[in-house]
Amino acid sequence: MSLTKQGIACPDLAAYLDNLLQCADYKDASYNGLQVQGRSRIRKVATSADASLRAIKAAVQWGADALIVHHGLFWRGADPRVVGALQGRLHTALLSELNIFAYHLPLDAQPDFGNNAYLCSVLGNQERSYVVPGDKNSIAMRARLAEPLSVSAVAQRLSQVVGNRVEVLGATDLRHQLSDFAVCSGSGSFLIDQDPLPWCEALITGEVNEQTYQLSRELGIVVFALGHHASEQDGVRLLGERVAQDLGLEVQHFTYAQERESCWYDADAGK
């Protein structure tokens, strides 16, 4: 690995990240790894959940040589034409010679600092495993608490750490105690929607499907919906901290989690 005061060579950083996240072990819709090639050496690394134009511009303005994201620019089966928003993002990155790395499922499932592991850690002392024991390709995790928490306590903890409004479904009593959680950032409601007899008492995820609203009540499962973007901020942030620690690179995380994912309008507000 070529690591000097001038930074690290781009292929060496790509190899380090691919190995750390064990990318070859996953079948993914994302093209994990280096998606946009920029300058040859990297000293400053920005991280963000998405390769949005706003994140790319923030990385460029800060002087980053590379941007590491969870949701990249290129997905298998997607329209390959470089038009519209994709053209704007690519033009900005290429003009500034900004490398863009993306890691999707490998960052969800990473057992120490991935998105799901981080959300599990918020719950406190626990026994943690993948939902299919020993199979990281099952992606989601199971957390069994040493001491149960009330619905309201879980919602409060989650809201504080992700900086976003948390929607709670299926709860009839906020004092109800919970011990056995399924945890799947992003779009994880399939764990309930596709299982006629789910094993968990509660699900922590980003966003839910329409049927999840009724199923949560009928099955007696409490669902905590954090917002897709908000639920997937911290895996890439912690990955950046690992890069700084292992490689000595300067790292800055750019987050928009504290901005609501949509505008909330109260129909009675104007009355």
N, C-alpha and C positions, 0 to 999 in steps of 0.2 A: 504494500500500500504506500503510495507516494504522498506523504503528509509532511509539509514543511511550513515555514512562516508564510509562504505564498498560498497556503491552503491545501486542499486535497484535489486530486484529479477527478474529473466528473465520472469516468468509468469506475474508479475506486469507491466513490461514494455510492454509486449504484449497486456495486457488488456487496458493499457493507450492508446496505438497507435490505437488499434482496435476501441475504443470508440471515440477518437479524429477524426478519419477519417470515422467513421460510416460504417465500412466495411460490416456489415451484410445487408446493404441496397442495395448492388450492386450485379448483376450477372456478373461474370468476368471470363475470360479464365485463369487468374492468380490465384494461391493459395495464397490469401492475408493473411499476418500475418507472424508468425514464420515458416520459411521453413527449417532451419537447426538449430538444438539445440546444443548449446555449453556450456560454463561454466555457473554456476548457478547464479552468481551475476555480474552485469554490472555497470562499472564506466565510461568507455570510449566508445564513440559511433562514428563510422565512417559513413559517408553517401556518396553515389555515385549513378549515374543514373542507372548503370548496375552492376550485380553481375559477372563481368568479372574476369578472373584470375588476371589481373593487379590490379583491385580494391581490390580483396581479399588479395593479397599480400601486397598492400599498407596499408590496414587496419591492417594486422597482424604485419607488420614492425613498425607501429606507436604504437602498443600495445593495439589496440581496443579489447573490449570484445564483441562488436556487430557491425554489418554492416547493415545499412538500405538502401535499394535500391528501385528504381521504377520498373526495370525489373529484376525479380528474376530468380531462376533456374528451377522452376517447373511450367508447364502449362497444363491445362486440354486437353487431347487428344494427348499430345506429346509422343514421344517414351520414355518409362520409363527406358530404359537400361542405366546403369551407365558406359558409355564407352566414349572414346575420350575426348573432351573438358570438358564435364560434370564430368568425372572421375577426371580430373586434378583440377577442381575447388573444388569439394567436398573433395578430399583428402587433399588439402591445408587447407580448412576451418576446417575439423574435426581434423586434426593433431594439429591445434592450438586452438581448442575448441572455435572457433569463431561462435557466433550466427548470423544467417542471417535472416533479416526480409524483406519482399517485399510487396509493395503497388502499385497497378497498377491503375485501374480506380478510386478508391477512392482518389488517389493523383492527377489525372488529373482534377477531378471535384470539389475538395475542394474549397469552395467559397472565402476563405480569402488568402490562400497562395499556392494553387495548381498550377499545370503547366499552365492551361488556365487562371486562375485569374492573375497570374504573367505577362503573355504575354499581357493581357488586360491593366494592370497597366502601362506598358511601353508606351502606347499611350497617357497617360495623363488624364486630367479630362474627365469623361465619365459617362454615364448611363450603368450599366452592368446587364445582366440577363443570364439565360441559354437559349439556342436556342429554347427549348420548355419551356416557362415561368413556373417557379415553379417546374420543373422536373429535379432534379440533375442527373437522369439516362440518360438524353439526353447528358450529359458529356460536349459537346462543349458550348461555351459562345458567347453572342452577346454584342458588345461594340459600343455604339453610342456616338460619341465625341461631347463635347460642342462647340469646334472649330475645323474645319476640318484641316487635314494635307495633304501635298503633298505626292505623291508616293515616291519621293526621300527622304523626311524627315522621313517617316515611315521606309523605308529600312535602312537608316542610324542609326536610333534609335535601331532597332532590331539587326543589325549587331554589334553594340557596346555592347549591354547587353548580347548577347549570345556568343560573341567572335568567330563568324563564318561567312563565306561568305554567303550572302543572295541572292538567285535566285529570280528574279521578272518576273512573267509571265503575259501576257495579257495587259501589259502597253504600250500604244503608245505615251504617253506624261508624262514624269516624273514630270511635274508641276501640273498634274491633282489632284484635291482636293478630299479627301476621308473622309467620316463621319461614315459610317455604316459597321462594321466589323463582320465577323464570325471568331472565334478563336478556333482552335483545334490542340493541340500539337500532335506530332507523325505522324500518317498517317490519316490526316483529309480531304484529297481531296474528300472523298465520299460526303461531303456536297455540292459539285458542280457536281460531276460525276453522282450522283443518283437523282438529282433534275432537272427536265426539265426547271423550272423557279425559279432559286435561288433568294432569297430576298436581299442578301448582295451586297455591292459595292466592297468588298475586303475580302480575306480569308488569315489568318495567320496560317500556319501549319508547320510541319516538312518536310515531303516528299510527293510527288504527284505521281499519276498514269500516264501512258502514255497518256490517253485521256484528261487529265487535260490541257495539253499544248494547244491543239486546242480549247477546250471548253472555256478556260479563254478568248481567243481572240473573239470567236464567241458570247459569252454571255456578253462581256464587263466587266468582273470581274478581278480585279488585284489580283494575288496570290503571296504571299511572302512565299517561301520555305526556311526554316532555316537549314534544316538537322534534321533528326529524333532525333539523340542523343543530338544535341545542343538545340533543342526545349524543352527537358525534363530534363535539368540540375537543374533548380532552384526550382521546387516544393520540391524535396527531400532535397535540401540545406536549404530551409526555414523551412521544417519540423524539420531538425536537430537543427536549431536555436530555435524553439519552445520547443524541448526536453530539450535543455540546460537551457532555461528560466524557464520552469515549474518544472523540476526535478533536476536542478543543476548538471547535468552530463557534463563531458568534451566531446565536440563534434568537429570533424574535417571533412570538406568536401573535397573529392578528385574528381577533375574535369579534363576531357580531352577534353572539348568543344573547346578549342582554337587550338587543333590539327585538321586539316581538316579531314573530314570524309573519304576522298579518295584523291588520288594523282591527281592533275590536270596537263594534258600534252597539251601543245600548239603545234600543228602540224607544225607551222611556226617558232618555237623557234630555230630550228637547221639550219635554212636557212640563 
